Amino acid sequence: TFFEERLGFIQQVLQRAEMAFKQVQEVSLFEVDVG
């Protein structure tokens, strides 16, 4: 159904956002360690 497709799309977006957020956290921690 349309709702299920929309829900799946939202889940994909959330997963990508979570991955990007983790990458940013790792970069921030790395910069802090170097500094």
PQR file of N, CA, C, O and H, with PARSE charges and radii, in Angstrom:
ATOM      1  N   THR A   1       0.843  -1.202   0.000 -0.4000 1.5000
ATOM      2  CA  THR A   1       0.000   0.000   0.000 -0.0000 2.0000
ATOM      3  C   THR A   1       0.875   1.247   0.000  0.5500 1.7000
ATOM      4  O   THR A   1       2.083   1.172   0.222 -0.5500 1.4000
ATOM      5  N   PHE A   2       0.264   2.368  -0.246 -0.4000 1.5000
ATOM      6  CA  PHE A   2       0.997   3.628  -0.263 -0.0000 2.0000
ATOM      7  C   PHE A   2       1.637   3.893   1.098  0.5500 1.7000
ATOM      8  O   PHE A   2       2.783   4.334   1.182 -0.5500 1.4000
ATOM      9  H   PHE A   2      -0.718   2.429  -0.426  0.4000 1.0000
ATOM     10  N   PHE A   3       0.880   3.617   2.163 -0.4000 1.5000
ATOM     11  CA  PHE A   3       1.406   3.882   3.514 -0.0000 2.0000
ATOM     12  C   PHE A   3       2.626   3.019   3.796  0.5500 1.7000
ATOM     13  O   PHE A   3       3.598   3.496   4.381 -0.5500 1.4000
ATOM     14  H   PHE A   3      -0.052   3.259   2.094  0.4000 1.0000
ATOM     15  N   GLU A   4       2.586   1.746   3.384 -0.4000 1.5000
ATOM     16  CA  GLU A   4       3.721   0.856   3.627 -0.0000 2.0000
ATOM     17  C   GLU A   4       4.948   1.324   2.845  0.5500 1.7000
ATOM     18  O   GLU A   4       6.066   1.280   3.357 -0.5500 1.4000
ATOM     19  H   GLU A   4       1.796   1.359   2.908  0.4000 1.0000
ATOM     20  N   GLU A   5       4.740   1.770   1.609 -0.4000 1.5000
ATOM     21  CA  GLU A   5       5.869   2.254   0.819 -0.0000 2.0000
ATOM     22  C   GLU A   5       6.475   3.481   1.477  0.5500 1.7000
ATOM     23  O   GLU A   5       7.695   3.616   1.566 -0.5500 1.4000
ATOM     24  H   GLU A   5       3.832   1.805   1.193  0.4000 1.0000
ATOM     25  N   ARG A   6       5.605   4.374   1.937 -0.4000 1.5000
ATOM     26  CA  ARG A   6       6.092   5.603   2.588 -0.0000 2.0000
ATOM     27  C   ARG A   6       6.855   5.247   3.863  0.5500 1.7000
ATOM     28  O   ARG A   6       7.891   5.843   4.158 -0.5500 1.4000
ATOM     29  H   ARG A   6       4.613   4.265   1.864  0.4000 1.0000
ATOM     30  N   LEU A   7       6.342   4.271   4.619 -0.4000 1.5000
ATOM     31  CA  LEU A   7       6.991   3.862   5.868 -0.0000 2.0000
ATOM     32  C   LEU A   7       8.374   3.281   5.579  0.5500 1.7000
ATOM     33  O   LEU A   7       9.332   3.580   6.292 -0.5500 1.4000
ATOM     34  H   LEU A   7       5.500   3.786   4.379  0.4000 1.0000
ATOM     35  N   GLY A   8       8.482   2.469   4.557 -0.4000 1.5000
ATOM     36  CA  GLY A   8       9.771   1.890   4.192 -0.0000 2.0000
ATOM     37  C   GLY A   8      10.752   2.974   3.781  0.5500 1.7000
ATOM     38  O   GLY A   8      11.932   2.909   4.125 -0.5500 1.4000
ATOM     39  H   GLY A   8       7.704   2.226   3.978  0.4000 1.0000
ATOM     40  N   PHE A   9      10.268   3.974   3.045 -0.4000 1.5000
ATOM     41  CA  PHE A   9      11.138   5.071   2.614 -0.0000 2.0000
ATOM     42  C   PHE A   9      11.643   5.848   3.823  0.5500 1.7000
ATOM     43  O   PHE A   9      12.820   6.202   3.894 -0.5500 1.4000
ATOM     44  H   PHE A   9       9.309   4.026   2.766  0.4000 1.0000
ATOM     45  N   ILE A  10      10.755   6.109   4.768 -0.4000 1.5000
ATOM     46  CA  ILE A  10      11.146   6.850   5.976 -0.0000 2.0000
ATOM     47  C   ILE A  10      12.195   6.052   6.757  0.5500 1.7000
ATOM     48  O   ILE A  10      13.152   6.630   7.274 -0.5500 1.4000
ATOM     49  H   ILE A  10       9.799   5.822   4.710  0.4000 1.0000
ATOM     50  N   GLN A  11      12.022   4.738   6.844 -0.4000 1.5000
ATOM     51  CA  GLN A  11      12.991   3.915   7.563 -0.0000 2.0000
ATOM     52  C   GLN A  11      14.361   3.988   6.890  0.5500 1.7000
ATOM     53  O   GLN A  11      15.386   4.045   7.569 -0.5500 1.4000
ATOM     54  H   GLN A  11      11.245   4.269   6.424  0.4000 1.0000
ATOM     55  N   GLN A  12      14.379   3.987   5.543 -0.4000 1.5000
ATOM     56  CA  GLN A  12      15.658   4.089   4.828 -0.0000 2.0000
ATOM     57  C   GLN A  12      16.321   5.415   5.138  0.5500 1.7000
ATOM     58  O   GLN A  12      17.526   5.470   5.384 -0.5500 1.4000
ATOM     59  H   GLN A  12      13.546   3.940   4.991  0.4000 1.0000
ATOM     60  N   VAL A  13      15.538   6.488   5.126 -0.4000 1.5000
ATOM     61  CA  VAL A  13      16.097   7.821   5.389 -0.0000 2.0000
ATOM     62  C   VAL A  13      16.656   7.873   6.811  0.5500 1.7000
ATOM     63  O   VAL A  13      17.731   8.425   7.042 -0.5500 1.4000
ATOM     64  H   VAL A  13      14.560   6.444   4.925  0.4000 1.0000
ATOM     65  N   LEU A  14      15.926   7.299   7.754 -0.4000 1.5000
ATOM     66  CA  LEU A  14      16.391   7.316   9.150 -0.0000 2.0000
ATOM     67  C   LEU A  14      17.684   6.518   9.281  0.5500 1.7000
ATOM     68  O   LEU A  14      18.590   6.929  10.006 -0.5500 1.4000
ATOM     69  H   LEU A  14      15.052   6.850   7.566  0.4000 1.0000
ATOM     70  N   GLN A  15      17.780   5.387   8.592 -0.4000 1.5000
ATOM     71  CA  GLN A  15      18.998   4.581   8.673 -0.0000 2.0000
ATOM     72  C   GLN A  15      20.183   5.370   8.115  0.5500 1.7000
ATOM     73  O   GLN A  15      21.268   5.361   8.696 -0.5500 1.4000
ATOM     74  H   GLN A  15      17.044   5.054   8.003  0.4000 1.0000
ATOM     75  N   ARG A  16      19.972   6.052   6.985 -0.4000 1.5000
ATOM     76  CA  ARG A  16      21.074   6.825   6.397 -0.0000 2.0000
ATOM     77  C   ARG A  16      21.474   7.961   7.318  0.5500 1.7000
ATOM     78  O   ARG A  16      22.660   8.251   7.480 -0.5500 1.4000
ATOM     79  H   ARG A  16      19.090   6.059   6.513  0.4000 1.0000
ATOM     80  N   ALA A  17      20.481   8.607   7.925 -0.4000 1.5000
ATOM     81  CA  ALA A  17      20.775   9.718   8.834 -0.0000 2.0000
ATOM     82  C   ALA A  17      21.550   9.211  10.044  0.5500 1.7000
ATOM     83  O   ALA A  17      22.479   9.866  10.516 -0.5500 1.4000
ATOM     84  H   ALA A  17      19.518   8.372   7.793  0.4000 1.0000
ATOM     85  N   GLU A  18      21.162   8.041  10.540 -0.4000 1.5000
ATOM     86  CA  GLU A  18      21.857   7.473  11.704 -0.0000 2.0000
ATOM     87  C   GLU A  18      23.304   7.136  11.349  0.5500 1.7000
ATOM     88  O   GLU A  18      24.212   7.396  12.138 -0.5500 1.4000
ATOM     89  H   GLU A  18      20.408   7.508  10.156  0.4000 1.0000
ATOM     90  N   MET A  19      23.524   6.558  10.167 -0.4000 1.5000
ATOM     91  CA  MET A  19      24.883   6.229   9.741 -0.0000 2.0000
ATOM     92  C   MET A  19      25.719   7.493   9.609  0.5500 1.7000
ATOM     93  O   MET A  19      26.866   7.535  10.056 -0.5500 1.4000
ATOM     94  H   MET A  19      22.787   6.347   9.526  0.4000 1.0000
ATOM     95  N   ALA A  20      25.143   8.526   8.993 -0.4000 1.5000
ATOM     96  CA  ALA A  20      25.868   9.784   8.811 -0.0000 2.0000
ATOM     97  C   ALA A  20      26.198  10.397  10.173  0.5500 1.7000
ATOM     98  O   ALA A  20      27.289  10.931  10.374 -0.5500 1.4000
ATOM     99  H   ALA A  20      24.212   8.492   8.630  0.4000 1.0000
ATOM    100  N   PHE A  21      25.251  10.316  11.100 -0.4000 1.5000
ATOM    101  CA  PHE A  21      25.462  10.875  12.429 -0.0000 2.0000
ATOM    102  C   PHE A  21      26.609  10.151  13.135  0.5500 1.7000
ATOM    103  O   PHE A  21      27.431  10.785  13.797 -0.5500 1.4000
ATOM    104  H   PHE A  21      24.365   9.883  10.937  0.4000 1.0000
ATOM    105  N   LYS A  22      26.664   8.829  12.995 -0.4000 1.5000
ATOM    106  CA  LYS A  22      27.742   8.052  13.613 -0.0000 2.0000
ATOM    107  C   LYS A  22      29.089   8.445  12.999  0.5500 1.7000
ATOM    108  O   LYS A  22      30.086   8.564  13.712 -0.5500 1.4000
ATOM    109  H   LYS A  22      25.996   8.314  12.457  0.4000 1.0000
ATOM    110  N   GLN A  23      29.118   8.647  11.679 -0.4000 1.5000
ATOM    111  CA  GLN A  23      30.369   9.043  11.032 -0.0000 2.0000
ATOM    112  C   GLN A  23      30.823  10.394  11.561  0.5500 1.7000
ATOM    113  O   GLN A  23      32.010  10.596  11.815 -0.5500 1.4000
ATOM    114  H   GLN A  23      28.308   8.550  11.101  0.4000 1.0000
ATOM    115  N   VAL A  24      29.887  11.318  11.728 -0.4000 1.5000
ATOM    116  CA  VAL A  24      30.234  12.648  12.237 -0.0000 2.0000
ATOM    117  C   VAL A  24      30.761  12.533  13.665  0.5500 1.7000
ATOM    118  O   VAL A  24      31.724  13.205  14.034 -0.5500 1.4000
ATOM    119  H   VAL A  24      28.923  11.154  11.522  0.4000 1.0000
ATOM    120  N   GLN A  25      30.130  11.684  14.459 -0.4000 1.5000
ATOM    121  CA  GLN A  25      30.598  11.496  15.841 -0.0000 2.0000
ATOM    122  C   GLN A  25      32.025  10.958  15.839  0.5500 1.7000
ATOM    123  O   GLN A  25      32.861  11.424  16.613 -0.5500 1.4000
ATOM    124  H   GLN A  25      29.348  11.138  14.159  0.4000 1.0000
ATOM    125  N   GLU A  26      32.310   9.986  14.980 -0.4000 1.5000
ATOM    126  CA  GLU A  26      33.644   9.395  14.930 -0.0000 2.0000
ATOM    127  C   GLU A  26      34.666  10.456  14.529  0.5500 1.7000
ATOM    128  O   GLU A  26      35.755  10.509  15.101 -0.5500 1.4000
ATOM    129  H   GLU A  26      31.631   9.608  14.351  0.4000 1.0000
ATOM    130  N   VAL A  27      34.331  11.293  13.562 -0.4000 1.5000
ATOM    131  CA  VAL A  27      35.242  12.339  13.117 -0.0000 2.0000
ATOM    132  C   VAL A  27      35.479  13.327  14.253  0.5500 1.7000
ATOM    133  O   VAL A  27      36.612  13.749  14.481 -0.5500 1.4000
ATOM    134  H   VAL A  27      33.447  11.250  13.098  0.4000 1.0000
ATOM    135  N   SER A  28      34.414  13.699  14.969 -0.4000 1.5000
ATOM    136  CA  SER A  28      34.543  14.645  16.075 -0.0000 2.0000
ATOM    137  C   SER A  28      35.442  14.061  17.162  0.5500 1.7000
ATOM    138  O   SER A  28      36.311  14.756  17.689 -0.5500 1.4000
ATOM    139  H   SER A  28      33.493  13.355  14.784  0.4000 1.0000
ATOM    140  N   LEU A  29      35.235  12.785  17.499 -0.4000 1.5000
ATOM    141  CA  LEU A  29      36.067  12.147  18.520 -0.0000 2.0000
ATOM    142  C   LEU A  29      37.519  12.090  18.055  0.5500 1.7000
ATOM    143  O   LEU A  29      38.434  12.301  18.851 -0.5500 1.4000
ATOM    144  H   LEU A  29      34.529  12.220  17.072  0.4000 1.0000
ATOM    145  N   PHE A  30      37.733  11.813  16.796 -0.4000 1.5000
ATOM    146  CA  PHE A  30      39.088  11.732  16.254 -0.0000 2.0000
ATOM    147  C   PHE A  30      39.770  13.084  16.361  0.5500 1.7000
ATOM    148  O   PHE A  30      40.935  13.163  16.752 -0.5500 1.4000
ATOM    149  H   PHE A  30      36.990  11.642  16.149  0.4000 1.0000
ATOM    150  N   GLU A  31      39.050  14.159  16.013 -0.4000 1.5000
ATOM    151  CA  GLU A  31      39.621  15.506  16.079 -0.0000 2.0000
ATOM    152  C   GLU A  31      39.957  15.859  17.525  0.5500 1.7000
ATOM    153  O   GLU A  31      40.985  16.481  17.796 -0.5500 1.4000
ATOM    154  H   GLU A  31      38.104  14.095  15.696  0.4000 1.0000
ATOM    155  N   VAL A  32      39.085  15.460  18.451 -0.4000 1.5000
ATOM    156  CA  VAL A  32      39.332  15.748  19.866 -0.0000 2.0000
ATOM    157  C   VAL A  32      40.581  15.009  20.339  0.5500 1.7000
ATOM    158  O   VAL A  32      41.400  15.575  21.063 -0.5500 1.4000
ATOM    159  H   VAL A  32      38.250  14.955  18.231  0.4000 1.0000
ATOM    160  N   ASP A  33      40.731  13.749  19.935 -0.4000 1.5000
ATOM    161  CA  ASP A  33      41.900  12.974  20.358 -0.0000 2.0000
ATOM    162  C   ASP A  33      43.180  13.611  19.812  0.5500 1.7000
ATOM    163  O   ASP A  33      44.177  13.704  20.529 -0.5500 1.4000
ATOM    164  H   ASP A  33      40.066  13.289  19.347  0.4000 1.0000
ATOM    165  N   VAL A  34      43.162  14.043  18.565 -0.4000 1.5000
ATOM    166  CA  VAL A  34      44.344  14.638  17.955 -0.0000 2.0000
ATOM    167  C   VAL A  34      44.657  15.973  18.627  0.5500 1.7000
ATOM    168  O   VAL A  34      45.818  16.285  18.894 -0.5500 1.4000
ATOM    169  H   VAL A  34      42.353  13.967  17.982  0.4000 1.0000
ATOM    170  N   GLY A  35      43.614  16.756  18.896 -0.4000 1.5000
ATOM    171  CA  GLY A  35      43.806  18.079  19.490 -0.0000 2.0000
ATOM    172  C   GLY A  35      44.348  17.964  20.901  0.5500 1.7000
ATOM    173  O   GLY A  35      44.574  18.978  21.560 -0.5500 1.4000
ATOM    174  H   GLY A  35      42.671  16.502  18.679  0.4000 1.0000
TER
END
